[in-house]
Amino acid sequence: MSTTPRTPTGLDAPGRKLWASIVAEFELAEHELVQLEEAARTRDLLGRLRAELDASPVMLESSQG
C-alpha cells in the first residue's frame, strides 16, 4: 500500500494543482517526483511571468521616445 507524496512547500495554487492531479493518478518513482516538483515550480513561474506581462504596457519607451 503506497502513500500519496507530500506536496512540496512553496508552491503556488497552480503548482499545487498540477502536483495533486499527477500524484492522484500515478504512482511515481523518486526521480519522477523530482521532475514533477520542477514542473510544478515552472508552472508557478510561468503564471507569475504571464501576470507581469499582462500588467505591463506593450510598448516601452526608449531613449528616442
C-alpha positions in Angstrom: 0.0 0.0 0.0 1.5 3.3 -1.1 1.0 6.7 0.4 0.5 10.0 -1.5 3.7 12.0 -1.7 3.6 15.3 0.2 3.1 18.5 -1.7 6.4 20.4 -1.8 6.5 23.6 0.2 6.5 26.9 -1.6 4.2 26.0 -4.5 1.5 28.5 -5.6 -2.0 27.3 -6.3 -1.3 26.3 -10.0 1.7 24.3 -9.0 -0.2 22.6 -6.2 -3.0 21.8 -8.6 -0.6 20.2 -11.1 1.2 18.2 -8.3 -2.1 16.9 -6.9 -3.6 15.9 -10.2 -0.5 13.9 -11.1 0.1 12.1 -7.8 -3.6 11.3 -7.6 -3.4 9.4 -10.9 0.1 7.9 -10.9 2.5 6.2 -8.5 5.8 7.8 -9.2 9.4 6.8 -8.5 11.6 9.2 -6.6 13.3 10.6 -9.7 9.9 11.2 -11.3 8.7 13.1 -8.2 11.8 15.4 -8.5 10.8 16.1 -12.2 7.2 16.7 -11.2 8.3 19.2 -8.5 10.3 21.1 -11.1 7.4 21.1 -13.5 5.1 22.4 -10.7 7.6 25.2 -9.9 7.9 26.0 -13.5 4.1 26.2 -13.8 4.1 28.7 -11.0 6.9 30.8 -12.5 5.1 30.9 -15.9 2.0 32.1 -14.2 3.8 34.9 -12.4 5.6 35.9 -15.6 2.2 35.9 -17.5 0.7 38.1 -14.8 3.6 40.5 -15.1 3.4 40.7 -18.9 -0.4 41.2 -18.7 0.1 44.1 -16.4 2.9 45.7 -18.5 2.5 48.1 -21.4 3.0 46.5 -24.8 5.5 49.2 -25.9 8.3 50.5 -23.7 9.7 54.0 -24.2 13.3 54.1 -25.3 15.9 56.9 -25.2 14.5 58.1 -28.6 11.0 58.3 -27.2 
